[in-house]
Amino acid sequence: METQDLVVGGWTKYHALTPEDQKVFDQAMEGFVGVKYNPQEVSTQLVNGTNYRFRCEATMPPADVVWEAIVEIYAPIDGQPHVVSIHRI
């Protein structure tokens, strides 16, 4: 892990998802219907918990239209991760 990854309050560079990142994404998106978000990479920020910015490919079946979106998720130290916002880019 690089030193910059440990800076409290600073965002990491976007990087490939770890299994833990994927678990946080899946927990936060559980029950979400409509648009399907497929995370491609993630940036994190250590706060009182962890903020995540997942860069995703988004699709809305049955259409073949694909766009990019940022899904922001907050994972508290104790508790369930949840979606804070979703921005189409």
N, C-alpha and C positions, 0 to 999 in steps of 0.2 A: 504494500500500500504506500502510495506517495505521501509526502508530508502534507501537500495541499488537501488531500482527502480527509485530513484530521482537523482542519481549521473550522472551529465552531462559527457558524453564521455565514460561511462562504460556500458557494455552490461548486461542486466538482465539475470537471469537464464531462460531456456526454460520453458514456462508455457502454459496453455490452452488459446486458442484465445478468446478474448472478441468480442462482436458484432462490435466494432470499428476496431479491428484488421482485422476481416473478411471483413469489408467494404473496408479497404485500399487494401487488397489482391485482392478483386474482381475488384476494380477500376483499379489497375495496370495491371491486367491480361486480361482486357476487349479487345476482338478482337484477343487474342492469340490463335493460332490454332496448331494442331498437338498433342503434348503431353498434357495429362490432369494432372494437379497438384491439389492434395487434401491436404490442409494444416492440419497438425496434432498438431503442437505446434509452438510457436513463441518466439523469443528473440528480445528485442528492445534496441536501443541506442539513447539517446537524443543528438542531435547536433543542427545545425541551421535547424530545422525540426526533423524528426525521421527516423533512419535507422531500417529496419526490417529484420530479418532472419527467414523465415518460413521453418520449417522442414516439408517436404511434402512426400506423397506417390505419385509416378508418374506412369502413365500408358499411353500406346499408342494404342488406339483401332484400329483394332479389336483384337489385340494380348492380351493374358492374362498375359504378362510379367509385373511384378511390381518391381519398384526399389525406393530407397529413393533419395531425392534431397533437396538441400537448395536453396530457391528462395530468393534472396536479393532484397529488394525494398526500395527506398528512397521516403519519403513523405515530401515535402517542407512545410513550414509554410503556404504559400499561393500557391496554384497550385495543379496540378494533380500528384498523386503518380505514380512512374514508376519503371519498373524492371531494376536493375543495373546489375545483373548477376544471372545465374543458374548453380549450381554445382551438378553433380551426386555424391552421396556418397555411 
